[in-house]
Amino acid sequence: MKRLLPTLLLAGAFEAQAGQACEEKRLSPDEVIRSMDLAQRTVQALEASGARVALVARAGQDLSRYKVRYSHMGVVVRDHPRGRWTVVHELNDCGTASSGLYYEGMGNFFLTDLYRFEAQLLIPGSAMQHRLAALFATRTPLRMHEARYNMLAYVYSTRYQNSNQWVLETFAAASAPPGEVATREEAQAWLKGMRYQPPTLEIPASVRLGARLFRANVAFDDHPFDRRMAGQIDTVTTDAVRRLVRAVDLEMKTMVIDN
């Protein structure tokens, strides 16, 4: 795994970063085999699709209480027609309020403590793939990254960022007219212009208080006061990203890989 920038998402009990448990856990031989098999079959599905760029999501934990199936997402890019696939994604530095942007192979992306051995691929249409590939040949994805990490970052604030928010804003930069979006502020302005709104998570005060007191990577001070007090948290999940992709790219296809 290689880090791009020196320096995820929602956790059921606020104990995870980027869809995986914070504490070190040695994977069993069976878990390693199943993780690598899932990675291989995901690559095979990508190659069979003819895609050059896609979005890939994994299920690092059980988020069913929030009606979310996949916890963490990245952008997977092929460097040339017969080249390797590289996943670019934001990861929280365990136990801290910081994150880094990384790129790594598909095997490493899935070689973690998965809750479910299942992946989701969002495969954009050819025009959107071309725009995404062009974007990743620039420094815009780096500029879209904010190191101040908040697992529940508000969708329309640049104070913090969670891992799926980086994907959302990077996809917004590729979707907007050329030259219109090169910063997080511009990405969020474009999203507002689209009247984009992610699914709202209902999180009671008792859970919010416990998370804020005991987790360095959870904050709520970027959320509007009235919605925060009502337990309505507008953060970016993998479902929120899928909603945007589906809205702006009618050719997008969804694939699920499981074992």
QUIWOUR-V52861 format. One record per residue. RES is the residue in one letter. PSI is psi in whole degrees, 0 to 359 (* if undefined). Layout:
# QUIWOUR-V52861
res:psi
RES:PSI
RES:PSI
This chain:
# QUIWOUR-V52861
res:psi
M:132
K:133
R:134
L:329
L:121
P:155
T:*
L:299
L:230
L:136
A:142
G:315
A:19
F:47
E:22
A:156
Q:130
A:37
G:18
Q:160
A:144
C:319
E:149
E:133
K:125
R:124
L:144
S:160
P:322
D:320
E:321
V:314
I:315
R:324
S:315
M:326
D:319
L:319
A:316
Q:317
R:330
T:317
V:317
Q:320
A:321
L:315
E:321
A:331
S:339
G:10
A:158
R:332
V:142
A:173
L:135
V:136
A:147
R:162
A:88
G:344
Q:169
D:108
L:24
S:333
R:338
Y:10
K:36
V:128
R:324
Y:138
S:336
H:142
M:149
G:175
V:127
V:127
V:138
R:128
D:331
H:169
P:326
R:17
G:185
R:159
W:134
T:129
V:126
V:125
H:160
E:137
L:138
N:135
D:117
C:127
G:8
T:177
A:30
S:159
S:167
G:162
L:130
Y:157
Y:141
E:168
G:164
M:326
G:312
N:325
F:322
F:351
L:71
T:179
D:80
L:141
Y:322
R:133
F:77
E:142
A:154
Q:132
L:131
L:114
I:107
P:165
G:168
S:321
A:316
M:324
Q:318
H:318
R:320
L:317
A:318
A:321
L:319
F:357
A:2
T:183
R:5
T:316
P:325
L:319
R:335
M:350
H:135
E:123
A:337
R:108
Y:139
N:117
M:329
L:39
A:139
Y:136
V:329
Y:43
S:144
T:9
R:318
Y:183
Q:143
N:173
S:319
N:336
Q:324
W:318
V:314
L:311
E:327
T:320
F:323
A:320
A:323
A:331
S:330
A:161
P:145
P:132
G:355
E:329
V:115
A:357
T:168
R:318
E:316
E:324
A:316
Q:326
A:319
W:318
L:319
K:320
G:332
M:357
R:40
Y:136
Q:123
P:163
P:139
T:134
L:135
E:109
I:114
P:161
A:322
S:320
V:318
R:317
L:314
G:319
A:317
R:325
L:326
F:359
R:122
A:338
N:21
V:128
A:156
F:2
D:356
D:354
H:148
P:136
F:314
D:320
R:322
R:315
M:334
A:1
G:20
Q:107
I:115
D:83
T:174
V:116
T:176
T:325
D:324
A:321
V:315
R:323
R:318
L:314
V:316
R:327
A:326
V:349
D:97
L:344
E:357
M:137
K:144
T:133
M:142
V:130
I:123
D:170
N:*
